[in-house]
């Protein structure tokens, strides 16, 4: 893991975000820094605020007859954290109390990062996902290492009155890939097919 830049200054999460967004834009995907943009979602009667670090938007022509314009919806959300998880600490038990299905094992990601990222995905799934009720894709960026994620929730998930949603038969599933290091040739080769598939979805819609 890099801790300092070539001139001795500390490497920040913003630098890793810029590196990742630059990599994504190679594939003509429209990704934007959204660190100062709040998204909201509700579960039952409780409202939560989420701040995704970056969002890949999908733009489509408006169906409105009033004026020709483009509408945006969220295709992928990204969470950026500089340091990777210490495997000896911080298991995912806290998340599993909420739902046995909501956090599939990914030991290289800290549970607090999973929680933040799941919140980001829930926010856009409820309000502006390009995939509608089918959920949303995500990326967790830890330094130069990238993990692809996906979220799918049941139709009644957001109507749950509490957090013990699994016991009520209302659940969500988050899947995690292995990590890919975008600074390594092998890591880029593993991510390139994913990026090209996303770009193809945009072109064919």
C-alpha positions as CSV (number, residue, x, y, z in Angstrom):
1,X,0.0,0.0,0.0
2,X,1.3,3.4,-0.9
3,X,1.3,5.9,2.0
4,X,3.3,8.8,0.5
5,X,3.5,10.4,-2.9
6,X,6.7,10.9,-4.9
7,X,7.3,14.3,-3.2
8,X,6.8,12.9,0.3
9,X,3.3,14.3,0.9
10,X,0.7,11.9,2.3
11,X,-1.4,10.0,-0.2
12,X,-5.1,10.9,0.4
13,X,-8.4,9.1,-0.3
14,X,-9.1,12.0,-2.8
15,X,-6.0,11.0,-4.8
16,X,-7.2,7.4,-5.0
17,X,-10.6,8.6,-6.0
18,X,-9.1,10.6,-8.8
19,X,-7.0,7.7,-9.9
20,X,-10.1,5.4,-10.0
21,X,-12.3,7.8,-11.8
22,X,-9.6,8.4,-14.4
23,X,-9.4,4.6,-14.9
24,X,-13.2,4.4,-15.3
25,X,-13.4,7.2,-17.9
26,X,-11.1,5.3,-20.2
27,X,-14.2,3.2,-21.0
28,X,-16.3,6.2,-21.7
29,X,-18.4,5.7,-18.6
30,X,-19.7,8.9,-17.0
31,X,-18.4,8.9,-13.4
32,X,-18.6,12.0,-11.2
33,X,-17.2,12.9,-7.8
34,X,-20.2,13.2,-5.5
35,X,-18.5,13.5,-2.1
36,X,-20.5,16.7,-1.4
37,X,-23.9,15.3,-2.6
38,X,-26.3,13.8,-0.1
39,X,-28.8,11.0,-1.0
40,X,-31.6,10.0,1.3
41,X,-33.4,6.7,1.9
42,X,-36.1,5.5,4.3
43,X,-36.7,2.1,6.0
44,X,-40.1,2.1,7.6
45,X,-40.4,5.5,9.2
46,X,-36.7,6.2,9.6
47,X,-34.7,8.4,7.2
48,X,-31.0,8.0,6.5
49,X,-28.5,10.2,4.7
50,X,-25.8,8.7,2.4
51,X,-22.9,10.3,0.6
52,X,-21.4,8.2,-2.1
53,X,-17.9,9.1,-3.1
54,X,-18.5,8.7,-6.8
55,X,-21.4,7.8,-9.1
56,X,-21.6,6.4,-12.6
57,X,-24.7,7.9,-14.2
58,X,-26.7,6.5,-17.1
59,X,-28.3,9.2,-19.2
60,X,-31.5,8.6,-21.2
61,X,-33.8,10.9,-23.3
62,X,-36.7,12.2,-21.3
63,X,-40.1,10.8,-22.3
64,X,-41.7,14.2,-21.6
65,X,-43.2,16.0,-24.5
66,X,-42.5,19.4,-23.1
67,X,-38.8,19.6,-24.0
68,X,-36.1,17.3,-25.2
69,X,-33.7,16.7,-22.4
70,X,-31.6,14.0,-20.8
71,X,-32.5,12.4,-17.5
72,X,-29.8,10.8,-15.2
73,X,-30.1,7.6,-13.2
74,X,-27.5,5.8,-11.1
75,X,-25.8,2.7,-12.5
76,X,-22.9,2.3,-10.1
77,X,-21.9,3.9,-6.7
78,X,-18.4,3.9,-5.4
79,X,-17.0,4.0,-1.9
80,X,-13.3,5.0,-1.4
81,X,-11.3,4.1,1.6
82,X,-7.5,4.4,1.8
83,X,-6.6,1.4,4.0
84,X,-7.5,-2.2,3.6
85,X,-9.0,-4.3,6.4
86,X,-6.9,-6.0,9.1
87,X,-8.1,-9.6,8.8
88,X,-7.6,-10.3,12.5
89,X,-10.1,-7.6,13.5
90,X,-13.5,-6.3,12.7
91,X,-15.7,-9.2,11.5
92,X,-19.1,-8.6,9.9
93,X,-21.2,-9.7,12.9
94,X,-22.8,-6.3,13.4
95,X,-24.2,-6.3,9.8
96,X,-25.4,-9.8,10.2
97,X,-27.7,-8.8,13.1
98,X,-29.6,-6.7,10.5
99,X,-30.0,-9.4,7.9
100,X,-28.3,-12.7,7.4
101,X,-28.5,-12.1,3.7
102,X,-27.4,-8.5,3.6
103,X,-23.6,-8.9,3.9
104,X,-22.1,-11.9,2.2
105,X,-18.6,-12.7,3.4
106,X,-15.8,-10.5,2.1
107,X,-13.0,-10.6,4.7
108,X,-10.8,-8.0,2.9
109,X,-13.4,-5.3,3.6
110,X,-14.0,-3.8,7.1
111,X,-17.6,-4.1,8.3
112,X,-17.9,-0.3,8.8
113,X,-16.9,0.2,5.1
114,X,-19.5,-2.4,4.1
115,X,-22.1,-0.6,6.1
116,X,-21.3,2.8,4.5
117,X,-21.3,1.3,1.0
118,X,-24.6,-0.6,1.5
119,X,-26.1,2.6,2.7
120,X,-25.0,4.3,-0.5
121,X,-26.5,1.5,-2.6
122,X,-29.7,1.5,-0.7
123,X,-30.1,5.3,-1.2
124,X,-29.8,5.2,-4.9
125,X,-31.8,1.9,-5.3
126,X,-34.8,3.5,-3.5
127,X,-34.7,6.8,-5.5
128,X,-32.7,6.8,-8.7
129,X,-31.3,3.4,-9.7
130,X,-31.0,2.7,-13.5
131,X,-31.9,-0.9,-12.7
132,X,-35.0,0.0,-10.7
133,X,-36.1,-2.5,-8.1
134,X,-33.3,-4.9,-9.3
135,X,-30.8,-2.9,-7.2
136,X,-27.5,-1.3,-8.2
137,X,-23.9,-2.1,-8.8
138,X,-21.0,-0.7,-6.7
139,X,-17.3,-0.4,-6.4
140,X,-15.3,-0.4,-3.1
141,X,-12.0,1.3,-3.7
142,X,-9.2,0.6,-1.1
143,X,-6.1,2.4,-2.3
144,X,-5.5,0.9,-5.8
145,X,-7.5,-2.2,-5.1
146,X,-11.1,-2.4,-6.4
147,X,-13.9,-4.7,-5.4
148,X,-17.0,-5.0,-7.5
149,X,-20.3,-5.3,-5.6
150,X,-24.0,-5.7,-6.3
151,X,-27.2,-5.1,-4.3
152,X,-30.6,-6.7,-4.8
153,X,-33.5,-6.1,-2.4
154,X,-37.0,-7.4,-2.1
155,X,-40.0,-5.2,-3.1
156,X,-41.0,-4.8,0.5
157,X,-37.5,-4.1,1.9
158,X,-38.0,-0.3,2.4
159,X,-41.4,-0.8,4.0
160,X,-39.9,-2.8,6.9
161,X,-40.7,-1.2,10.3
162,X,-37.4,-2.2,11.8
163,X,-33.9,-3.5,11.1
164,X,-34.6,-7.2,11.8
165,X,-35.9,-7.5,8.3
166,X,-34.6,-11.0,7.7
167,X,-36.9,-12.5,10.4
168,X,-39.9,-11.0,8.5
169,X,-39.0,-12.6,5.3
170,X,-37.8,-9.3,3.8
171,X,-34.2,-9.4,2.8
172,X,-31.5,-8.0,0.6
173,X,-28.4,-9.6,-0.9
174,X,-25.0,-8.0,-1.4
175,X,-22.4,-9.8,-3.4
176,X,-18.7,-9.1,-3.5
177,X,-16.0,-10.0,-6.0
178,X,-12.3,-10.5,-5.2
179,X,-10.0,-7.5,-5.2
180,X,-8.4,-6.3,-8.4
181,X,-5.4,-4.0,-8.2
182,X,-5.6,-1.4,-11.1
183,X,-1.8,-0.7,-10.8
184,X,-1.1,-4.3,-11.8
185,X,-1.4,-5.8,-15.3
186,X,-3.3,-8.8,-13.9
187,X,-5.7,-6.7,-11.9
188,X,-6.5,-4.5,-14.9
189,X,-7.1,-7.6,-17.1
190,X,-9.6,-8.8,-14.5
191,X,-11.5,-5.5,-14.4
192,X,-11.4,-4.6,-18.1
193,X,-14.2,-7.1,-19.1
194,X,-16.4,-5.7,-16.3
195,X,-15.9,-2.2,-17.5
196,X,-16.4,-3.1,-21.2
197,X,-19.7,-4.9,-20.3
198,X,-21.0,-1.9,-18.5
199,X,-20.0,0.4,-21.4
200,X,-21.8,-2.0,-23.8
201,X,-25.0,-1.8,-21.7
202,X,-24.9,2.0,-22.1
203,X,-24.4,1.8,-25.9
204,X,-27.2,-0.7,-26.5
205,X,-29.9,1.0,-24.4
